Amino acid sequence: MDKHKLRDKQARAEKAASLLRHELFVEAFDYLDTQFIEAWKSSEVADNETRERIYNLSQALNAVRGYFQSVVEDGKLAEAQIEDLKRRNIINNIR
């Protein structure tokens, strides 16, 4: 992978990490998690359809959070690859 693509991944990772730390983003995820749990707790015993819908919403919320976390992890890998490229370049320049 070329250095520009790696730098793009790094920049995306920084943006994703910023979102994951942003108070409104954190608040929204916490609020929705709480709402889903409360809806599940208050559902009727026979209301399997509602619980299934709540489960699917919770899974979707976790998938969104997981996507941002994977972008952050990709950025960390890109950073390590950039450092490796720099190190190799230094070694090649010494020879």
C-alpha positions in Angstrom: 0.0 0.0 0.0 1.4 3.4 -0.9 2.1 6.1 1.7 -0.8 8.3 0.6 -3.3 5.6 1.2 -1.8 4.9 4.6 -1.9 8.6 5.5 -5.6 8.7 4.4 -6.3 5.7 6.8 -4.5 7.6 9.6 -6.6 10.7 9.0 -9.8 8.7 9.0 -8.8 7.0 12.2 -8.2 10.3 13.9 -11.7 11.5 12.8 -13.3 8.2 14.0 -11.4 8.4 17.3 -12.6 12.0 17.7 -16.2 10.9 17.2 -15.9 8.1 19.6 -14.7 10.5 22.3 -17.2 13.3 21.4 -19.6 13.8 24.3 -22.7 13.9 22.1 -21.7 10.7 20.3 -21.0 9.0 23.6 -24.2 10.4 25.1 -26.3 9.2 22.1 -24.9 5.6 22.3 -25.4 5.5 26.1 -28.9 6.9 25.8 -29.9 4.4 23.0 -28.4 1.5 24.9 -30.4 2.4 28.0 -33.6 2.9 26.0 -33.2 -0.5 24.3 -32.6 -2.2 27.7 -35.6 -0.5 29.3 -37.8 -1.4 26.3 -36.7 -5.0 26.5 -37.4 -5.1 30.3 -40.8 -3.6 29.9 -41.9 -5.8 27.0 -44.7 -8.3 27.5 -43.6 -11.9 28.0 -45.5 -13.0 24.9 -44.2 -10.1 22.8 -41.4 -11.9 21.0 -41.6 -9.6 18.0 -40.9 -6.5 20.0 -37.9 -8.1 21.8 -36.6 -9.3 18.4 -36.9 -5.7 17.1 -35.1 -4.4 20.2 -32.4 -6.9 19.8 -31.9 -6.0 16.1 -31.7 -2.3 17.0 -29.1 -3.0 19.7 -27.1 -5.1 17.3 -27.2 -2.3 14.7 -26.0 0.2 17.3 -23.1 -2.0 18.2 -22.3 -2.5 14.5 -22.0 1.3 14.0 -19.8 1.6 17.1 -17.7 -1.3 15.9 -17.3 0.2 12.5 -15.8 3.4 14.0 -13.6 1.3 16.3 -12.3 -0.8 13.3 -11.5 2.5 11.4 -9.4 3.5 14.5 -7.6 0.1 14.5 -7.0 0.4 10.7 -5.4 3.8 11.4 -3.1 2.3 14.0 -2.0 -0.4 11.6 -1.4 2.2 8.9 0.7 4.2 11.4 2.8 1.2 12.1 3.2 0.5 8.4 4.3 4.1 7.8 6.9 3.8 10.6 8.1 0.6 9.0 8.5 2.3 5.6 10.4 5.2 7.3 12.7 2.7 9.1 13.3 0.8 5.9 14.0 4.0 4.0 16.6 5.0 6.6 18.2 1.6 6.5 18.3 1.7 2.7 19.9 5.2 2.8 22.6 4.0 5.1 23.7 1.2 2.8 
